[in-house]
């Protein structure tokens, strides 16, 4: 499962886990702190903000070549470009400084930090285990000529499966990024699986945008999103040569965030 559905909204499970862990930590800190007349809520929030900032900075520095020509794109966090562990260490370091300087907060903040980090780690380990057990769906779709195609026919080499639609703005923005990768990555197959639209509409859109794509498939019944547990577009899934899912990405891909995922597929 990649998203949680709340009414018409589809929330990424990783985002829900992060802010759920913060909420649990804040509640625990408040319950313990009220006995001592203190509340570590502000400290916990600042730890999270520092952690996110450092995680983003670590990602930008690691993939600096992709931001060299347009450095302002480093501020666009819609690509989900974060490296978690530098952020976790930075947040814990700030928490340690608070524990050292503010004696009255030591118990509520220390317990709250432990609860939040433990929930976040346990949740991520569980998600990772579930993801590793997920296989390429056995789903029949159609190519642009109307011929039936099974997704598992593409197993045998690393595979990227992009779920998209012409009406989806972030799908439209990331399409040139994926097109360039498709032309460049000879050892990785990239599938573009359109969700719920006709071949005529897709062809018209591609011609208008001057996009040249291979491996265009049509999922007119929108079954793939249901099978992989995502109602969000775009959704991009990454499979190894044996058809095991090794990663996923909700939302728009940038050159940097796509390169990070492709490097894992290459085994780098």
C-alpha positions in Angstrom: 0.0 0.0 0.0 1.5 3.3 -1.1 -1.3 5.7 -0.2 -4.0 6.2 2.5 -7.2 7.5 1.2 -9.0 10.2 3.2 -12.1 11.1 1.3 -11.0 12.4 -2.1 -7.4 12.8 -0.9 -4.6 10.2 -1.3 -1.9 10.7 1.3 1.5 9.0 0.9 2.0 6.3 3.6 5.6 7.6 4.3 4.3 11.1 4.9 1.6 9.8 7.2 4.1 7.7 9.1 6.4 10.7 9.6 3.8 13.1 10.9 2.1 10.3 12.8 5.3 9.7 14.6 5.6 13.4 15.4 2.0 13.4 16.7 2.7 10.4 19.0 5.9 11.9 20.3 4.1 15.3 20.9 1.3 13.6 22.8 3.6 11.5 25.0 5.8 14.5 25.7 2.7 16.5 26.7 1.4 13.8 29.0 4.7 13.4 30.8 5.5 17.1 30.8 2.3 18.4 32.3 3.3 16.8 35.6 6.3 19.0 35.6 4.7 22.1 34.1 6.5 21.9 30.7 5.7 20.8 27.2 8.4 19.8 24.7 6.1 20.4 21.6 8.1 23.3 20.3 11.4 21.5 20.7 10.1 18.4 18.8 8.8 20.5 16.0 12.1 22.3 15.6 13.9 19.0 15.6 11.7 17.8 12.8 12.2 21.0 10.7 15.9 20.8 11.1 15.9 17.1 10.2 13.9 17.8 7.0 16.2 20.7 6.1 19.4 18.7 6.5 17.9 15.7 4.7 17.1 17.9 1.7 20.5 19.6 1.8 22.2 16.2 1.9 20.2 15.1 -1.2 21.0 18.3 -3.1 24.7 18.0 -2.3 24.8 14.4 -3.3 23.2 15.2 -6.7 24.6 18.7 -7.1 25.3 18.2 -10.8 21.5 18.1 -11.5 21.0 21.5 -9.8 24.1 23.3 -11.3 22.2 24.9 -14.2 19.1 25.7 -12.2 20.1 26.0 -8.5 16.6 27.3 -7.5 15.2 23.9 -8.2 16.9 22.8 -4.9 14.0 24.6 -3.2 11.4 22.5 -5.0 10.8 19.7 -2.6 7.9 18.2 -4.7 10.4 15.7 -6.2 10.7 14.0 -2.7 14.5 14.4 -2.8 15.6 13.7 0.8 18.3 11.5 2.3 16.9 10.4 5.7 19.8 9.5 7.9 21.7 12.9 7.9 18.4 14.5 8.8 17.7 12.0 11.6 21.2 12.5 13.1 20.8 16.3 12.9 17.4 16.2 14.6 18.8 13.9 17.3 21.8 16.2 17.8 19.5 19.2 18.4 17.4 17.0 20.8 20.6 16.1 22.7 21.5 19.8 23.0 18.0 20.5 24.4 18.4 17.7 26.9 21.8 19.1 28.0 20.7 22.7 28.3 17.1 22.4 29.6 17.1 20.1 32.7 13.3 20.4 33.2 12.6 18.9 29.8 14.9 15.9 30.0 12.3 13.3 31.0 9.4 14.4 28.8 11.6 15.3 25.8 13.8 12.2 26.1 10.8 9.8 26.3 9.0 11.7 23.4 12.1 11.5 21.2 12.4 7.7 21.9 8.8 7.1 21.1 8.9 9.1 17.9 12.1 7.6 16.5 11.0 4.1 17.5 7.7 4.4 15.7 9.3 6.0 12.6 11.9 3.2 12.4 9.5 0.4 13.0 7.1 1.8 10.4 9.8 2.2 7.8 11.1 -1.3 8.4 7.6 -2.7 8.0 7.0 -0.7 4.8 10.4 -1.9 3.5 9.5 -5.5 4.2 6.1 -5.2 2.5 7.7 -3.5 -0.5 10.3 -6.2 -0.9 7.6 -8.9 -0.9 5.7 -7.1 -3.7 5.9 -8.5 -7.2 5.2 -7.1 -10.7 1.5 -7.3 -11.1 0.0 -10.0 -13.3 -2.1 -7.5 -15.3 -3.2 -7.4 -18.9 -3.3 -4.0 -20.5 -3.2 -2.8 -24.1 -0.6 -1.2 -26.3 -1.4 1.8 -28.4 -2.6 -0.4 -31.2 -5.1 -2.2 -28.9 -3.1 -5.4 -28.6 -3.2 -7.1 -25.2 0.0 -7.0 -23.2 0.8 -8.5 -19.8 3.1 -6.5 -17.6 4.9 -9.6 -16.6 6.0 -10.0 -20.2 8.6 -7.2 -19.4 10.2 -9.1 -16.6 13.8 -10.1 -17.2 15.6 -6.8 -16.8 15.2 -3.8 -14.4 11.9 -2.1 -15.0 10.4 1.3 -14.2 6.6 1.5 -14.4 5.1 5.0 -14.5 1.4 5.6 -13.9 0.2 8.8 -15.4 -2.6 10.7 -17.2 -2.7 13.7 -19.5 -4.8 15.7 -17.1 -2.3 15.4 -14.3 0.1 18.5 -14.0 3.0 16.8 -12.2 2.7 13.9 -14.7 3.1 16.4 -17.5 6.1 18.1 -15.9 8.0 14.8 -15.3 7.4 13.3 -18.7 10.4 14.9 -20.4 12.6 13.7 -17.5 11.4 10.1 -18.0 11.7 10.4 -21.8 15.3 11.4 -21.5 16.0 8.5 -19.1 14.3 6.1 -21.5 16.5 7.2 -24.4 19.6 7.0 -22.2 19.2 3.9 -20.1 19.6 0.9 -22.5 19.7 -1.6 -19.7 16.5 -0.5 -18.0 13.0 -0.7 -19.5 10.7 2.2 -18.7 6.9 1.6 -19.2 4.4 4.5 -19.4 1.1 3.1 -18.3 -1.7 5.6 -18.9 -4.6 5.5 -16.5 -8.1 5.6 -17.8 -7.6 7.4 -21.2 -8.0 6.3 -24.8 -5.2 5.8 -27.3 -6.5 8.7 -29.4 -6.3 11.2 -26.5 -2.8 10.0 -25.5 -1.5 10.2 -29.1 -3.0 13.7 -29.4 -1.3 14.9 -26.2 2.1 13.4 -27.1 2.0 15.0 -30.5 1.1 18.4 -29.1 4.0 18.2 -26.6 6.4 16.8 -29.1 7.2 13.8 -26.9 8.5 10.6 -28.3 8.0 7.6 -26.0 8.5 3.9 -26.3 6.6 1.2 -24.3 3.3 3.2 -24.1 0.5 1.1 -22.5 -3.1 1.8 -21.7 -4.8 0.8 -18.5 -8.3 2.0 -19.4 -9.9 0.2 -16.4 -7.4 1.9 -14.0 -6.6 -1.5 -12.4 -2.9 -1.0 -11.9 -3.2 1.7 -9.3 -5.6 -0.5 -7.3 -3.2 -3.5 -7.5 -0.2 -1.5 -6.3 -2.2 0.4 -3.6 -1.9 3.9 -5.0 -4.6 6.4 -6.0 -2.1 9.2 -6.5 -0.7 10.3 -9.9 2.0 10.2 -10.9 3.2 7.0 -9.2 6.4 5.4 -10.3 7.4 1.8 -9.4 10.9 0.2 -9.7 11.4 -3.5 -10.1 14.5 -5.6 -10.4 15.1 -8.2 -13.1 13.2 -10.9 -11.2 10.1 -8.7 -10.9 10.6 -7.8 -7.2 9.6 -4.2 -6.3 12.6 -2.5 -4.8 11.3 1.1 -4.7 8.5 3.5 -5.4 7.9 7.2 -5.8 4.7 9.2 -5.3 4.6 12.5 -7.1 6.8 14.3 -9.6 10.2 13.0 -10.4 13.1 15.4 -11.0 16.3 14.4 -12.8 18.0 14.1 -9.4 15.3 11.9 -7.7 15.0 9.7 -10.8 18.8 9.2 -10.9 18.8 8.1 -7.3 16.2 5.5 -8.0 17.9 4.3 -11.3 21.3 4.0 -9.5 19.7 1.5 -7.1 18.3 -0.4 -10.1 21.7 -0.5 -11.6 23.1 -1.8 -8.3 25.3 1.2 -7.7 
